[in-house]
Structures are given as structure tokens and as C-alpha cells.
Amino acid sequence: MINETLPIKVNKTTESRINQIDWDNLPFGREFSDHMLVMNYSDGKWQTPEIKKFESLKLHPATSAIHYGQSIFEGMKATRADNGDVLLFRPDMNAKRFAESCERMCMPAISDELFVDLVRNLVEVDNEWVPKKKGYSLYIRPFMFATDEFIGIKPSDNYSFIIFTCPVGVYYTKPVNVKIEEFYTRASRGGVGMAKTAGNYAASLYPAKKGQEEGFDQLIWTDGIEHKYIEESGTMNVVFEIDGKLISPAEDTDTILKGITKRSVVEVANHFNIPFEERKITVEEVIAALREGRLTDAFGAGTAATIAPIAKIGFRGELVEIPTNSPRTFSTKIKNYLDDLQAGKEKDIFNWLVKV
């Protein structure tokens, strides 16, 4: 298991908190497992990684990530199969996307193989924290930030790569209401929308807060030039079913984050011969289909929620409900397949699962 070219130190805690957890009532992202993995970059190379007790970080006030935003992360899950195995879902894709974020943010890359190996080792140490309850999982957060103690504006020479994990329950407990955002922008061409960097999420908080004050759970982001084209939904990719076909914005732009769950939805749809198009989608097209009853399903696709059904879409003061009698056949079939796959109930024909 341990990468022979970069051995991992393992210093386990002697005081586990696992018996303090209410496993039937897990909030998302507020309970943390016993350990974390820390690997520092200095003198032009990655140093020996260490699995150690989960603890707070001590930072210099001039830590450059705090001032200039060199910070990236990933979101992943480990699930427990019915036979007790602990499974990771497509960690190679998280590794690839992490490397792409590193390049865009002028940060040192971690090889895909090492990234996956570090994740596997940490989850193996804390494997008892992977919930056994259906629909629950161990959320995994790998992240990297600049650690120069210097306030000059330049790429840092030093970095910390850390992984911690959280046992989590269901992210959304009901279908969500979303508003099509036509003023604020998540990302613009030439920016960092395709990188999973902290600043993207910071920029989204204020418009999301305004949307929540209007009664919406999330926003549907539109392009930053004309606000004419659909891009993402909240922190997820978005998919619509119109005229019996699934459609989703193409990811051939640097304003949309390449979603691992979304890519999996596309591949599962193809497997089931469900029509799926990835292309530009106009706001006008979506609203017209919604008003005319031709839009019969819409959902967000992302790691935290997997599939998050959309109940209502708000646009310029109008709130239109997706037909309540819509069977949501396609999205339900895909969600059930992905859930069963990660529970070990479906044969892994795509070779997506990695056993810890």
C-alpha cells in the first residue's frame, strides 16, 4: 500500500473519538475522523508524508495563502459496501483534476499515483469511520495551500498538502429550489473557474446568500459575458431533461469545473442508452421548455449530494415548478445505479471503484 519512493510515517492517536459520534444523526462536515495526513513542500520537493492525530493548524500571520488565495481542494467519498469493503469512487479523476488545479494556481503538482495512494492510506487508518448506514459515507477532503511567511505577491515556494475525513449523512434531504442568476458571476473566461480553488467559493457566497434571502436553496449560474447561457448549479454541475433527452452544459470552457459525478452520469446514461447531449444551453431554452411542460426533470450532480433533484426554478420574479407528476425516470435510474455501485450491489463494469 505505502508508496515505496515516498514512505509514509504513521503515528496513530491513542485516544479515538469514534465512540462519541451519533451515527444516526450525522451533520455534513462537522464531525471529523481521528487522523489527518500532512505532506509539506519545501526546497523544491515534497517531503515525507505523515499520518497523525487530527488537530488544528498553527499558521504565521503572513502565511501567503491567507493573503493571496493560493489554495485548492478536492471532494471525494469512501463508502462501505454491503460485504464490509471500503470503496473509493474514481479517485484517479480527483487526482487528475487536482493536478490541473495545481497548474492553474502555480502550485507544485502531486502525481496521480501518489495522490491516490495517500488517500487510500489515510482511509485505511480510519476505515472504522466509514459509516455502515445506507446513504452515508466518509467524505474526504484533500487540499493544498501556500505557506510562505512573506507578503510579497508571487507564487509561494512552500506548501502544505493535507487530507482529512468526515463521516457524513445526506447532503440534501429534499428537492431544492434554484434561481437563475443574471447579475453575479461565478467565473469568467480566462479566470479560474475550471480550478477547484477556494476563491471561487468565496465569490459565490454573497449572491448565494441573497438568493437564500429570497427563498432559494441555490443559484443556477450563467455565463459572465451575456448571462445568456447556463453553466452550473450552486457547487454542482446541472442536468436538464427536455423532450425526453438529458442535456447539460459542455465542459469545453474554462468557466465550468469538470465534475466527476457529472462525467459518471454521462457514462451511465450512455450505458443505459439514455439520450444525453453536452452543449451550450440558453436560459431562454430552459425557461421556454419549463413553461411549456417539456422540461420534466432537472438536477445537480456533485460529490456531496451525488444527485440533487431540483423542484422549482426562479427566473425574473417568476417561480416555475417542475411537474410534480414527473416520474424523473432517468435521474432516478442513474442515482440508484450509482448508489448501488458504491454499495457493492452492482458489478463494477466501468472499473471505477478502488478497494481500500
N, C-alpha and C positions, 0 to 999 in steps of 0.2 A: 504493500500500500504506500509506504513512505517513499517519496522521490529520492533516489539514491544520489543524485547530483546536488541536492539541497536538503539534507536531513532536517527533520522537524524535531525540535525539543518539545517534550510533553511533560508539563508539570500540573498534575490534576489537583483540584481542590480537595480538601479533606472534609469540607462542610457543604454538602449538597443541599440545595433549596427545593428539590423536586417534590418533597412531601408537603410543601407549603402551598402548592398550586391547586386551585379549584378547577379540575379538568372538565367539569360540566359547564363552566361559565368563564370561557377564555376571551378576554377583550383582545382586539387586534393590536399588537405591537406594544403591549405594556408589561408583559411578563417575559423575562429573559432567562436563557439557559445558564448552566453553571460556568461555561468556558467561552473563551474567545481566542481567535488566532491573530497574532500580530507579526508582521514582517516589515522591516524598515529598509529603506533605500538610502544608501549613502556611499560616498567615494566611487560613484559611478556604477554601483552594482547592488543587487538585492542581497541582504544579509540573511542569516539563518532564521527561519520562521519558528515561532514558539506558540504552542497551545498552553494557555494559562487561565487562571481564575478570571471570570468576568469582573471587571472593575472599571471605575471611572478613569478618564484620561487626565493627565496633567500637561497643560499647554502654556507655552510662553506667550505673553500678551502680543508679541509681534509675529506670532505664527502666521505665515503668509496666506494660508487658505482662508483664514478668518477675514482678511482684508481684501483679497483679490479673487477669491472664489475658485481656486483650483481644487475642485472636489467632485468626484464621480462615484457612482454606486451601481449595484445591480440588485435585483429582487428575484429570489428563487424559492423553491419549496422542496422539502422532503416529505414523503408520505409513507404511511405504513400499510403494506399490503395485507390482505386477509390472512396470509400464511405467516405474518410476522416480519417479513423482509422490509427493510427500509430502502426506498427508491428515490432517486433524483430524476427530475424530468428535464431532459435535453440540456444538461449543464454545458455542453460544448457550445451551444448557441449563446448562452450568457457569457462564456469566456470570450467568444469572438466579438460580441458587442462591447464587452469591457475593453478589449484591445482597441476597438475603433474609437471609443470614448477617450482612451489614453492619448491616441494620436491627435485627436481634435483639440484636446486640452493641454498639449505639450507635456505629457506625463510619461514616465517610463513604463513600457509595456511589460506584461506578465504573459508568458507563453500559455496557450490554451491548455496544454497538458498539465502544467504546474497549477494553474488556476483551479482546474477540476480536481486535481489531487489534493490541494489544500482544503477545498470544500469537503471532499469525501472524508478526510482525516478528522476534521472538526466534528462533522456529523457522526462519525463513528464513535468518537469520545463521548458525545452527548446523545447517543442513539435512544436512551431511555426517555428523552424529552420529546420524541416524535409521538404525537397523540395517537391513541388507538380508536378514538371516536370517529365515526363516519363524517366526512366533510371537513375534518380538522387536519391540520398539517403543522410542520415545523417550517416557519418562514426563515429564510437565510438571507442575510444582508452583508455581502462583500462590499467594501468601499475603500477609497484611497483619497488622501488629501495631502496638500503641500505642507511641509513642516519647517521651512527655513525660518530662522529667527531674525527676520530682516524685512523692512518695509519698503524696499525699492521694488519698483514694478518690473518684474521679469519672471520667467519660469523658475520655479524652485529647483534647488539642487538636491533637496532631501524630501522624502515622502514616507508616509506610513500607510501600509495596506492592512486592513483589519477585517475579520469576518466575525459576526456574532449571529446568534439564532434566537428565535422567539416561537414558542408554541402558540398557535393561533386558532381561533374559531372562524366562523363565516364572516366575510368582509361586509357584504350587503345582505340584509335579511329580507328585503322586499325589492320589487322593481323600482327603478329610480326615475325621477322627473328631471329633464335636462333642458337647458335654454341655449339656443343658438346665439353665440356671442359675435356681435358685429362691430365692436369698437376695440376692445382689448385684444392683444395678440399673444399667443403662446410662443411662437417662433417666427422668424423672418428669414428669407433666402439669404444665404451667406452667413447665417448665425450658427447657433449651436443646438438647434432643435433635434438633430439626429444623435446627439450625445446625451447620455443619461447623467447630466451634470446638475448639481444642486441648484444653481441659479435659475434653471428653467422652472423649477417647482416654486422657488421663492417668488418669481414673477407672476405665477398663476394664482397666488393666494388672495390677492386683493380682488380681482374680478370674480373669483370663486366665492369669496365672502359676500360680495354684492349680489351674486346670484342666489346664494342661500338666504339672504335677507328678503328676496322676492319669492321664496318658497321652493327653490330648485335645489336638487341634490348635487348637480354638477353642470358643467358647461359643455357644449359642443363647440370646439374651436374652429375658426375659419381662417383662410389664408390672410397674411398680414398686409397684402397689397390692395386687394379689392374687397375682401371679406365676402367673396363670391363662392368659394369652394370649401367643402367640408374637409377637415383634417383629422382631428382626434376628438375623443370624448373624455373630458377630465384628464385622468392619468392613464387612459387606456386607448387602444385603437377602437374604431367604431365600425360596425357592420349593419347594413340595412337589408331587409328582404322586400323587394319591389317586383311586382308582377311575377312572383314565383321564382325569383332569382336573387341570390345573395350578391351584394355589391359592397365594396369597401374602397376607400381612397388608396391609390397606388403609393408605394413607399419609395418611389424613384425621385424623391425630393429630399433636400437636407433639412426640411422643416418638420418631418414626421419621424418619430422614433420607431425603429424596426421592432415590432412586437413579436416575441417568441410564441405567446399564446395565439396571436392573430395568424402567424405563419402556420401554426399547428391546425387552426380552424380551417384554413385554406386547404391544407393537405388532407385532412379528414373529409372535408366536403368533396374533394376530388375522388377520394376513395369510395364514397357513397354515391358518386355520380350526381351530386347536388350542384346545380349550375352556380358558378361563382365568377364574378368579374372584379378585377382590381383596375381602377381607372379614376380619372377626375370625376368628382360628383359635385354638382352645383347645389347650393341651398335651395334654389328655385325648384329643381327637380325633386328634392326630398319633400318640400312643403306641398307641391302640387300632388305628388303621389299620396301623401298623408291625407290631404283634404278629399281626395277622390277615392279613398279607401283601397288604394293599390299597394300602399305600404302596410304590410301585415306583421312585420317584426323589426325590431332594432335592438342592438345590444352592444355593450362594451366588451372587449376581450383583453384581459390583462392577468398578470401573475396573481395579484392579491385576490381577485374575485373569480378568476377564470372566465366565466360568462356572466355578465351583469345585465339582465333584461331592462329595457327602457320602457316605461309605462306611458309617459306623456312628453311631448316636445313643445317648448315655448318659442314663439317667434313674433317679435314686434307686438307684444301685448296679447297675442293670441296663444291659447294653450289647447293643443290638439291631442286627443288620446288615441293611442294605437288601439284598434278594435279589440274590445275585451273578449270577444268570442274567437279571436285569432288563436289557433292551436299552437302557434310557434313551433311547428313540427321540426323545422330544420335545426334551429338553435337548441331545442331540447334534445334532439338526437345527438348532436355534436357534443353538448355538455355532458350527457350521460356517458357517451363513449370515452371522453377524456377523463371523467371521474372514475369510471370503471377501469380504465387503463392504469391510472395511478394507484388504484387499489389492487392491482394484480388480477383483476377479473377478466380482462381482455388480453388476448395474445398480443405481444409487442411486435407487430408486423413491421413497424417503422424503425425498430431499434432505437427508440427514444429514451428508454429507461436505463439508468445506471444503478446497479445494486451497490449499496454501501457495505 
